[in-house]
């Protein structure tokens, strides 16, 4: 299936079945903006929970905050975003279309555009006679455009602010308050899940480039001595990742490297940085992304964000190419030092008898890009055996875990029994739906389309012996189990602690596929 076809198919199901709704769709929509529908909301929550398990709950000293999205201008001046968070643009003199010039140059000439100055880009445009791709018109001189959304706060309009372009800034400006509140000692980390905003020049590719998106960020505070050794490094030391170095004989090529070796050879600056790379790898594996579709790319100097000493991005192979979904950055003391200077409040912590401004390692994830990757990897087109498209989400990630069906809508006793079971499961916090409409085959197809892994059917036998069938989405096989054991079986199936294959060994298979 071509890339466009795949994205179109996913887009169609995702919008029809309530994963996403184009923002203000009834008014013609808004570029680069989607609302989460009911199914998407549940799935987003699942991704957040898995992230929280791995990066917050599995660690000893990580604290989560939830910051304001509106920030006064001083914060973003201190962070460097007012000056540096800019993209080079040129406008067509004929049709007024605006282009991000570094990307235009990359697309049309297949040469790197990022990191070049406006003057350098202008020269390339002139020398190669690049014109407006839409109408052939002449392009203007290159200017820089700040991609933050500016705001005027309050009725006088005199207080300038911005919607935050990254969640990280709330963590830095609240650093002193947090460590005092939780009596933290180095090393410790502050995490945050929340919305960020960027006035992207050309939002596109469905969920890939949005103007409002959700980040899950973690800022690890320490010192160079602390970062050198991680007490749990042994857990990731032997993990082998696909790595694309920016320098050396393998620059630009994918190599396999163990995290221990990457630290030994000085490729990664310290064990903490490598530990976060390892946890990030395990996170994407847990989301069901295959090994061969995950790579870690070291960002070359000319592409690296202004605040970072070293950046390694996670890229996932999507139908539209290898695309960034996460970035690990060694921000060192850039942010806390700048905020200390601009605010006059020293953002420092007691360490070994002195007040020190800590260094920072950051892991920054985008939920929507991660969701796009999951949707693509789990999409299964229709075939002879199953003439409808479906999503093979791992059960613990599926937005809805269970569907409960009475076999026949007109059989009152079956409907009542099914409703009773549905309500019972809901009380136990299982994500469950009830559906009585249409043939059972159509209901299974509807469930597959949003990736529901298990369907429970209440039939004639249920009324006689209190057993139900469980249909497994992936194999389409069914087993019959006693209702009294159902909750336990479902919990195990959904968490992944047992497989349907295991269940098949213990309970009789029923019906045909
Ligand atoms: N605090 C560091 C930071 O914000 P970034 O590489 O600019 O770093 C981190 O962004 C992640 O946020 C990206 O890897 C991506 O997943 C997500 N992201 C950034 N811009 C985005 C956009 N316009 N649309 C969707 N996701 C975006």
Boltz pocket constraint, residues with backbone or C-beta under 6 A from the ligand:
constraints:
  - pocket:
      binder: B
      contacts: [[A, 165], [A, 166], [A, 167], [A, 168], [A, 198], [A, 200], [A, 207], [A, 208], [A, 209], [A, 210], [A, 211], [A, 213], [A, 214], [A, 215], [A, 217], [A, 324], [A, 325], [A, 326], [A, 327], [A, 362], [A, 364], [A, 365], [A, 366], [A, 367], [A, 368], [A, 369], [A, 370]]
      max_distance: 6.0
